[in-house]
Amino acid sequence: MMRNLVNGAVGGALATAVYSAMLMAADRAGLLEEPPPRRFARLTLSGRDKPRRGENVLGTIAHFAFGSSCGSMLGLLSAGQRVPVPIGTAYGLLVWYFGYQGLAPSIGAYPPLPKDRAGRQAALLAGHLLWGTALALALNRLRTEKAPMTAGLAPRAREQVRRIMPTPEPVPAR
C-alpha cells in the first residue's frame, strides 16, 4: 500500500511536470492571463491585487504538491495494478472538473465554468487530460510487479492461451 502511495506521488509529480510545460505554452499563447498556480498562490498571500515576491515559487511548490497528492489517490486506488490510459485520462478530467467547477470558484480564483473564458478553460482541460494520461503511463512504468499479460485472465482463458502458446520444456543439462 505504501509503495502504491509513493508511486502515485512520484507519478503525479512527473505528470505535473508535463502539465506545467503545457501551461507555460498556453500562457505564452495568451490563453491564461495568469497561470493557475501563480493565481492560487497570490490568493494565499496578502495584497492580492499586485504581484508578490515568492508567489512563483509558492505556486510551483503548491502545484506539484497538489499534482502529487492527486497522483497518490490514483496510486492507492489502482492497488499496484496496471492503470488503463483511458482511466488516467478520465481521472484528469475529474480533477479538472472538481478544480475549476468547485475549488477555483469557491476561493475566488476563477469564475465557474459557464462564466469563464472558453479559451482558458479549453487550455486547462487539455492540460488536465494530458496530466491524467501522463499519470497513468507513469504509474504503469513505476509498478514493481511486472506480471505477464495473462496473469489477470480467468483460469479458463489462461488455459486456452497455454494451449496456443505452450511453455517450452526445460532442456536437460548434459
Backbone as numpy.savetxt, mean C-alpha at the origin, in Angstrom:
# Nx Ny Nz CAx CAy CAz Cx Cy Cz
2.97 -14.24 13.29 2.15 -13.06 13.29 3.03 -11.79 13.29
4.07 -11.78 14.11 4.96 -10.63 14.16 5.66 -10.43 12.82
6.04 -11.53 12.18 6.70 -11.42 10.88 5.75 -10.81 9.85
4.47 -11.18 9.90 3.49 -10.62 8.97 3.32 -9.13 9.21
3.33 -8.73 10.48 3.22 -7.32 10.84 4.42 -6.53 10.31
5.61 -7.07 10.52 6.83 -6.40 10.07 6.89 -6.37 8.55
6.57 -7.50 7.91 6.56 -7.52 6.44 5.57 -6.50 5.88
4.42 -6.37 6.54 3.43 -5.39 6.11 3.96 -3.97 6.26
4.66 -3.70 7.38 5.22 -2.37 7.60 6.29 -2.05 6.57
7.16 -3.01 6.30 8.21 -2.81 5.29 7.59 -2.65 3.91
6.62 -3.51 3.59 5.93 -3.40 2.30 5.20 -2.08 2.17
4.58 -1.63 3.27 3.90 -0.34 3.25 4.86 0.82 3.02
6.04 0.74 3.64 7.05 1.80 3.44 7.54 1.80 2.00
7.79 0.62 1.44 8.24 0.55 0.04 7.16 1.09 -0.90
5.91 0.70 -0.65 4.81 1.17 -1.48 4.62 2.68 -1.33
4.86 3.21 -0.13 4.75 4.65 0.08 5.83 5.40 -0.67
7.00 4.81 -0.80 8.06 5.44 -1.60 7.63 5.55 -3.07
7.01 4.49 -3.58 6.51 4.50 -4.96 5.41 5.56 -5.10
4.49 5.58 -4.16 3.40 6.55 -4.18 3.93 7.98 -4.06
4.94 8.18 -3.22 5.51 9.52 -3.05 6.11 10.04 -4.35
6.73 9.15 -5.12 7.27 9.56 -6.42 6.15 10.03 -7.34
5.03 9.34 -7.28 3.89 9.75 -8.11 3.32 11.08 -7.60
3.29 11.27 -6.28 2.82 12.54 -5.73 3.69 13.71 -6.20
4.99 13.48 -6.23 5.89 14.54 -6.70 5.59 14.90 -8.16
5.34 13.89 -8.98 5.02 14.14 -10.39 3.69 14.88 -10.51
2.70 14.48 -9.73 1.39 15.15 -9.77 1.51 16.58 -9.27
2.36 16.80 -8.27 2.56 18.15 -7.75 3.23 19.03 -8.81
4.23 18.49 -9.48 4.91 19.26 -10.54 3.99 19.54 -11.72
3.01 18.65 -11.93 2.04 18.86 -13.01 0.95 19.85 -12.60
0.98 20.30 -11.36 0.00 21.27 -10.89 -1.33 20.69 -10.48
-1.39 19.40 -10.24 -2.66 18.76 -9.90 -3.02 18.84 -8.42
-2.03 19.09 -7.55 -2.29 18.98 -6.12 -2.40 20.31 -5.38
-1.84 21.37 -5.88 -1.68 22.64 -5.16 -0.65 22.48 -4.04
-0.88 21.51 -3.17 0.04 21.23 -2.07 -0.04 19.74 -1.80
1.09 19.03 -1.74 1.04 17.59 -1.48 0.35 17.28 -0.15
-0.48 16.24 -0.10 -1.20 15.91 1.13 -0.32 15.76 2.37
0.84 15.09 2.31 1.62 14.98 3.55 1.99 16.34 4.14
2.35 17.29 3.28 2.70 18.63 3.76 1.47 19.33 4.34
0.34 19.17 3.66 -0.89 19.81 4.14 -1.30 19.25 5.50
-1.22 17.94 5.66 -1.58 17.33 6.96 -0.62 17.80 8.05
0.67 17.89 7.73 1.65 18.36 8.71 1.36 19.80 9.10
1.03 20.63 8.13 0.75 22.03 8.42 -0.43 22.17 9.38
-1.40 21.27 9.26 -2.57 21.33 10.15 -2.20 21.03 11.60
-1.13 20.29 11.80 -0.74 19.94 13.17 0.14 21.01 13.80
0.73 21.87 12.98 1.61 22.93 13.49 0.81 24.21 13.71
1.32 25.06 14.57 0.62 26.34 14.79 0.82 27.25 13.57
-0.12 28.14 13.35 -0.02 29.06 12.22 -0.26 28.35 10.91
-1.43 27.79 10.75 -1.76 26.96 9.58 -1.72 27.70 8.25
-1.82 29.02 8.28 -1.96 29.76 7.03 -0.67 29.96 6.26
0.46 29.77 6.88 1.72 29.98 6.16 2.68 28.81 6.40
3.60 28.59 5.46 4.55 27.48 5.61 5.36 27.61 6.90
5.62 26.49 7.52 6.39 26.43 8.76 7.64 25.60 8.55
8.64 25.94 9.30 9.89 25.19 9.26 9.64 23.76 9.76
10.12 22.80 9.02 10.00 21.41 9.42 8.76 20.70 8.93
7.85 21.40 8.26 6.62 20.73 7.85 6.86 19.68 6.77
7.86 19.88 5.91 8.16 18.86 4.90 8.67 17.58 5.55
9.57 17.74 6.53 10.12 16.57 7.23 9.02 15.87 8.01
8.24 16.64 8.76 7.13 16.06 9.54 6.13 15.37 8.63
5.82 16.00 7.50 4.89 15.40 6.54 5.41 14.10 5.97
6.69 14.06 5.65 7.29 12.84 5.10 7.28 11.71 6.13
7.65 12.03 7.36 7.65 11.02 8.42 6.24 10.49 8.65
5.27 11.41 8.74 3.88 11.00 8.95 3.36 10.17 7.78
3.74 10.54 6.57 3.28 9.81 5.38 3.80 8.37 5.39
5.08 8.21 5.69 5.64 6.86 5.73 5.09 6.07 6.92
4.84 6.73 8.04 4.26 6.04 9.20 2.85 5.56 8.87
2.07 6.40 8.21 0.71 6.01 7.84 0.74 4.88 6.81
1.59 5.00 5.79 1.70 3.95 4.78 2.16 2.64 5.37
3.10 2.69 6.32 3.59 1.47 6.97 2.52 0.85 7.85
1.77 1.68 8.57 0.73 1.11 9.44 -0.40 0.49 8.62
-0.77 1.13 7.50 -1.78 0.52 6.63 -1.25 -0.77 6.00
0.04 -0.77 5.65 0.66 -1.99 5.13 0.67 -3.10 6.17
0.91 -2.74 7.43 0.90 -3.73 8.52 -0.45 -4.40 8.63
-1.51 -3.62 8.44 -2.86 -4.19 8.52 -3.06 -5.26 7.45
-2.64 -4.97 6.23 -2.80 -5.98 5.17 -1.85 -7.16 5.42
-0.66 -6.87 5.96 0.25 -7.96 6.31 -0.37 -8.91 7.33
-1.04 -8.36 8.33 -1.72 -9.19 9.33 -2.90 -9.94 8.72
-3.68 -9.23 7.91 -4.85 -9.86 7.30 -4.47 -10.99 6.35
-3.34 -10.86 5.70 -2.92 -11.88 4.73 -2.36 -13.12 5.42
-1.98 -12.98 6.68 -1.44 -14.10 7.47 -0.29 -14.80 6.76
0.53 -14.04 6.06 1.70 -14.61 5.41 1.40 -15.29 4.08
0.14 -15.31 3.67 -0.22 -15.93 2.39 0.02 -14.93 1.27
0.09 -15.46 0.06 0.26 -14.61 -1.11 -0.95 -13.69 -1.24
-0.72 -12.42 -1.52 -1.80 -11.45 -1.70 -1.99 -11.23 -3.20
-3.16 -11.60 -3.75 -3.38 -11.33 -5.17 -3.29 -9.83 -5.43
-2.66 -9.47 -6.53 -2.45 -8.05 -6.85 -3.77 -7.28 -6.88
-4.86 -7.83 -7.45 -6.12 -7.07 -7.42 -6.62 -6.78 -5.99
-6.31 -7.66 -5.05 -6.69 -7.41 -3.66 -5.89 -6.22 -3.12
-4.61 -6.16 -3.42 -3.79 -5.03 -3.01 -4.28 -3.73 -3.62
-4.65 -3.78 -4.90 -5.15 -2.59 -5.58 -6.46 -2.13 -4.94
-7.35 -3.08 -4.64 -8.62 -2.75 -3.97 -8.36 -2.19 -2.57
-7.36 -2.70 -1.89 -7.01 -2.19 -0.57 -6.54 -0.73 -0.68
-5.78 -0.42 -1.70 -5.37 0.96 -1.95 -6.57 1.86 -2.21
-7.57 1.34 -2.91 -8.81 2.08 -3.15 -9.52 2.37 -1.83
-9.57 1.39 -0.94 -10.20 1.59 0.37 -9.47 2.65 1.19
-8.15 2.60 1.18 -7.37 3.59 1.93 -7.64 4.99 1.37
-7.69 5.12 0.05 -7.99 6.42 -0.57 -9.38 6.89 -0.16
-10.37 6.01 -0.26 -11.75 6.40 0.03 -11.91 6.86 1.48
-11.42 6.06 2.41 -11.58 6.44 3.82 -10.72 7.65 4.18
-9.59 7.79 3.52 -8.74 8.95 3.79 -9.32 10.24 3.27
-9.84 10.21 2.05 -10.28 11.45 1.42 -11.79 11.67 1.47
-12.54 10.69 1.92 -13.96 10.90 2.16 -14.21 11.07 3.66
-13.34 10.50 4.49 -13.54 10.56 5.93 -12.53 11.42 6.65
-11.27 10.98 6.68 -10.25 11.64 7.49 -9.95 13.07 7.02
-9.60 13.25 5.77 -9.19 14.58 5.28 -10.27 15.64 5.46
-11.54 15.37 5.10 -12.57 16.39 5.34 -12.82 16.64 6.83
-12.70 15.60 7.66 -13.00 15.78 9.08 -11.98 16.67 9.79
-10.74 16.73 9.29 -9.74 17.60 9.92 -9.53 18.89 9.13
-10.31 19.08 8.08 -10.24 20.31 7.31 -9.11 20.39 6.31
-8.51 19.25 5.96 -7.41 19.27 5.01 -7.91 19.42 3.57
-8.97 18.73 3.23 -9.53 18.78 1.89 -11.05 18.73 2.01
-11.74 19.25 1.01 -13.21 19.11 1.02 -13.60 17.67 0.72
-14.83 17.27 1.03 -15.28 15.91 0.68 -15.17 15.68 -0.83
-15.11 14.43 -1.23 -14.89 14.08 -2.64 -15.77 14.85 -3.63
-17.07 14.93 -3.44 -17.89 15.60 -4.45 -17.57 17.09 -4.59
-16.99 17.70 -3.55 -16.71 19.14 -3.59 -15.26 19.46 -3.91
-14.42 18.46 -4.04 -13.00 18.70 -4.31 -12.77 18.77 -5.81
-11.60 19.28 -6.19 -11.24 19.34 -7.61 -11.03 17.93 -8.16
-11.60 17.67 -9.31 -11.52 16.34 -9.92 -10.09 15.94 -10.24
-9.27 16.88 -10.71 -7.89 16.57 -11.06 -7.08 16.11 -9.86
-7.27 16.77 -8.72 -6.54 16.38 -7.52 -6.97 14.98 -7.07
-8.27 14.76 -7.03 -8.74 13.45 -6.56 -8.36 12.33 -7.53
-8.33 12.63 -8.82 -7.90 11.61 -9.80 -6.44 11.25 -9.56
-5.60 12.24 -9.30 -4.18 11.97 -9.03 -4.02 11.19 -7.73
-4.77 11.57 -6.70 -4.67 10.86 -5.42 -5.21 9.43 -5.53
-6.29 9.26 -6.28 -6.84 7.91 -6.49 -5.83 7.04 -7.23
-5.27 7.57 -8.31 -4.27 6.80 -9.08 -3.09 6.44 -8.19
-2.66 7.38 -7.36 -1.54 7.11 -6.46 -1.86 6.02 -5.46
-3.07 6.02 -4.92 -3.43 4.99 -3.95 -3.61 3.61 -4.61
-4.10 3.59 -5.84 -4.18 2.32 -6.57 -2.77 1.77 -6.80
-1.85 2.66 -7.17 -0.45 2.28 -7.35 0.13 1.80 -6.01
-0.17 2.51 -4.92 0.32 2.13 -3.59 -0.16 0.72 -3.23
-1.44 0.44 -3.43 -1.97 -0.89 -3.09 -1.36 -1.99 -3.93
-1.14 -1.70 -5.20 -0.51 -2.68 -6.09 0.92 -2.95 -5.65
1.67 -1.88 -5.38 3.05 -2.03 -4.91 3.11 -2.75 -3.57
2.14 -2.50 -2.71 2.09 -3.18 -1.41 1.91 -4.68 -1.59
0.98 -5.08 -2.44 0.76 -6.51 -2.68 2.02 -7.17 -3.24
2.67 -6.51 -4.20 3.89 -7.06 -4.78 5.00 -7.17 -3.73
5.12 -6.15 -2.87 6.15 -6.19 -1.84 5.85 -7.29 -0.81
4.60 -7.41 -0.39 4.25 -8.46 0.57 4.54 -9.84 0.00
4.23 -10.03 -1.26 4.49 -11.33 -1.89 5.98 -11.61 -1.97
6.75 -10.59 -2.20 8.21 -10.76 -2.29 8.83 -11.00 -0.92
8.25 -10.41 0.12 8.80 -10.53 1.47 8.38 -11.81 2.19
7.43 -12.54 1.65 6.98 -13.78 2.31 8.16 -14.71 2.50
8.23 -15.32 3.68 9.33 -16.24 3.94 9.00 -17.63 3.44
7.75 -18.02 3.53 7.35 -19.35 3.07 7.09 -19.28 1.58
7.96 -19.88 0.83 7.81 -19.90 -0.62 7.27 -21.25 -1.04
6.03 -21.51 -0.66 5.40 -22.80 -0.94 5.19 -22.95 -2.45
5.25 -24.19 -2.92 4.97 -24.40 -4.34 3.54 -23.99 -4.68
3.31 -23.72 -5.95 2.00 -23.25 -6.36 0.89 -24.23 -6.01
1.17 -25.50 -5.94 0.13 -26.49 -5.67 -0.15 -26.68 -4.19
0.59 -26.02 -3.31 0.43 -26.25 -1.87 -0.95 -25.89 -1.36
-1.58 -24.86 -1.93 -2.88 -24.44 -1.44 -4.05 -25.13 -2.13
-3.79 -25.97 -3.10 -4.88 -26.62 -3.82 -5.51 -27.72 -2.96
-6.75 -27.98 -3.24 -7.44 -29.07 -2.55 -6.71 -30.38 -2.85
-6.77 -31.33 -1.92 -6.03 -32.59 -2.12 -6.36 -33.30 -3.44
-7.62 -33.29 -3.86 -7.97 -33.97 -5.11 -7.32 -33.28 -6.30
-7.35 -31.96 -6.32 -6.72 -31.23 -7.41 -5.21 -31.44 -7.39
-4.63 -31.49 -6.18 -3.19 -31.71 -6.06 -2.82 -33.09 -6.63
-3.66 -34.07 -6.39 -3.40 -35.42 -6.90 -3.45 -35.43 -8.44
-4.38 -34.67 -9.01 -4.46 -34.59 -10.47 -3.19 -33.94 -11.04
-2.69 -32.94 -10.36 -1.46 -32.29 -10.80 -0.30 -33.27 -10.71
-0.26 -34.08 -9.66 0.83 -35.07 -9.51 0.78 -36.12 -10.61
-0.43 -36.50 -11.07 -0.53 -37.48 -12.15 0.00 -36.90 -13.45
-0.25 -35.62 -13.68 0.22 -34.97 -14.90 1.71 -34.71 -14.83
2.16 -34.23 -13.67 3.58 -33.90 -13.48 4.11 -34.69 -12.29
4.44 -35.96 -12.51 4.90 -36.76 -11.38 6.23 -36.26 -10.82
6.40 -36.46 -9.53 7.66 -36.11 -8.88 8.71 -37.11 -9.32
9.87 -36.63 -9.78 10.90 -37.57 -10.23 11.42 -38.40 -9.05
11.70 -39.66 -9.34 12.25 -40.57 -8.34 13.72 -40.24 -8.14
14.19 -40.34 -6.90 15.62 -40.09 -6.66 16.47 -41.17 -7.34
17.60 -40.76 -7.85 18.51 -41.68 -8.50 19.41 -42.28 -7.40
19.45 -43.64 -7.34 20.29 -44.26 -6.30 21.78 -43.97 -6.55
22.49 -43.74 -5.46 23.93 -43.49 -5.55 24.66 -44.78 -5.84
25.73 -44.74 -6.61 26.47 -45.97 -6.95 27.78 -45.99 -6.29
